Amino acid sequence: MPTLIQKVLKGDDPIIVWGSGNQTRSFVHGKDSALALKLITEHYATADPVNVGHDRETTIRELIERILKATGRSPKVVFDIIKPEGAKRKSADVTKLRDVTHGFTPQITLNEGLEGMIQYLKDTFFDG
């Protein structure tokens, strides 16, 4: 995600995205991850693994579209299917997470997270 945002912010045109764009990922904001870990330790202090994640999957194609919308930029996007795209799907089964935390679900939306990351990258690397 940060690499795609940086490509957009630095003005790459076209934006080259590795793979077909159809691969899915499950994105969780760091603050939601931290809260989930806190709740797990409070309610399930057991030496037993618990997946921390989100049940909402997003395609990389949708992710780049959201990045472009959030930045107000419109470069051409090229999906390079010669490049590896990794696993077709990366997500976590969050059933146990919900059970042991009494229903925890991440609250920070993908768009909110993107906006925060875009602003951070602009402020840190692109002089606002």
Sequence and secondary structure as in RCSB ss.txt:
>XXXX:A:sequence
MPTLIQKVLKGDDPIIVWGSGNQTRSFVHGKDSALALKLITEHYATADPVNVGHDRETTIRELIERILKATGRSP
KVVFDIIKPEGAKRKSADVTKLRDVTHGFTPQITLNEGLEGMIQYLKDTFFDG
>XXXX:A:secstr
 HHHHHHHHTT SSEEEES S  EE    HHHHHHHHHHHHHH  SSS      S  EEHHHHHHHHHHHHT   
 EEEETTS    SEE    HHHHHHTTS    S HHHHHHHHHHHHHHHHS  
